[in-house]
Amino acid sequence: MALNETFQRWCEEEGVRQISPRKFCTALWERGVVDGGKVGVDRIWSGIRPKNENERIVFEQRRSGQETLSGL
């Protein structure tokens, strides 16, 4: 799934106000994500990836204050 689509879906799920694709790109650049150009209509990004399942679990535990020693 495209990065922007994933981000927009996350915004909906978390109740976060969505931003335009242009602002999304700017936010990525400001955080050090590298724009690898376009292939057809798709833009390629380097330096960003989705969290794996274990990373998501640890993130949710930290966010909810339920962190355990096994999550460190």
C-alpha positions as CSV (number, residue, x, y, z in Angstrom):
1,M,0.0,0.0,0.0
2,A,1.2,3.5,-0.8
3,L,2.8,5.4,2.1
4,N,0.4,8.3,1.9
5,E,-2.6,6.0,1.8
6,T,-1.3,4.2,4.9
7,F,-0.8,7.6,6.7
8,Q,-4.2,8.8,5.8
9,R,-5.8,5.6,7.1
10,W,-3.8,5.9,10.3
11,C,-5.0,9.5,10.7
12,E,-8.6,8.3,10.4
13,E,-8.1,5.5,12.9
14,E,-6.4,7.8,15.4
15,G,-8.7,10.7,15.0
16,V,-5.8,12.9,13.7
17,R,-6.5,15.7,11.2
18,Q,-5.3,14.7,7.8
19,I,-2.8,16.8,5.8
20,S,-2.4,17.3,2.1
21,P,0.0,15.0,0.2
22,R,2.3,18.0,-0.4
23,K,2.5,18.7,3.4
24,F,3.0,15.0,4.0
25,C,6.0,15.0,1.6
26,T,7.4,18.1,3.3
27,A,7.1,16.5,6.7
28,L,9.0,13.4,5.5
29,W,11.8,15.5,4.0
30,E,12.1,17.5,7.3
31,R,12.6,14.3,9.2
32,G,15.3,13.0,6.9
33,V,13.4,10.7,4.6
34,V,15.0,10.6,1.2
35,D,12.9,11.2,-1.9
36,G,14.0,8.7,-4.5
37,G,12.0,10.2,-7.4
38,K,9.1,8.8,-9.3
39,V,8.5,5.6,-11.1
40,G,5.4,6.2,-13.3
41,V,2.9,7.8,-10.9
42,D,4.5,6.3,-7.8
43,R,7.0,8.1,-5.6
44,I,9.8,6.1,-4.1
45,W,11.0,6.9,-0.5
46,S,14.1,5.7,1.3
47,G,14.7,5.8,5.1
48,I,11.2,4.9,6.2
49,R,9.3,1.7,6.7
50,P,6.3,0.4,8.6
51,K,6.8,-1.0,12.1
52,N,6.9,-4.7,12.4
53,E,4.5,-6.5,14.7
54,N,6.8,-6.5,17.7
55,E,7.6,-2.8,17.3
56,R,3.9,-2.0,17.1
57,I,3.2,-3.9,20.3
58,V,6.0,-2.1,22.2
59,F,4.9,1.3,20.9
60,E,1.3,0.6,22.0
61,Q,2.5,-0.5,25.4
62,R,4.6,2.6,25.9
63,R,1.8,4.8,24.7
64,S,-0.7,3.3,27.1
65,G,1.8,3.2,30.0
66,Q,1.8,-0.6,30.1
67,E,5.5,-1.1,29.3
68,T,7.1,-4.2,30.6
69,L,10.8,-5.2,31.0
70,S,10.3,-7.6,28.1
71,G,9.4,-4.6,25.9
72,L,12.6,-2.8,26.6
